[in-house]
Each structure stands twice: as structure tokens, then as C-alpha cells.
Amino acid sequence: MSNTDRDQEIRNRAYLLWEKAGRPTGQEHDFWAEAAREIEGADKSEDEASSNRFKAR
């Protein structure tokens, strides 16, 4: 995934989190950070699942 794609995915998730919280002002960085943690955590889980799938047992 390119950085541009990742940024857009984080932006979209942060917006949804912000809306769900009632659109508070002054917390943009908090919502961005939360969205980034969620997206990056999901990416890591997918990478681990993918790499585990091909390990010899």
C-alpha cells in the first residue's frame, strides 16, 4: 500500500471517529493518531496472517 493510499485510509477512519464522537473541535491529532493505530494494527495483522499461511509445519 502506498503512503498516499494509507494516508487516505487513515483520513477516512479519523473522520468517522470524529463524527461518531460528535464532531468535537481541537482534537484532530487525537483522531488521526487513533485511526493510524487502528489502520497500522490491521495491516500488521494481515501481514502476520499472510506470512503464517506460508510457513512449513
Secondary structure, 3 states (H helix, E strand, C coil): CCHHHHHHHHHHHHHHHHHHCCCCCCCHHHHHHHHHHHHHHHHHHHHHHHHHHCCCC
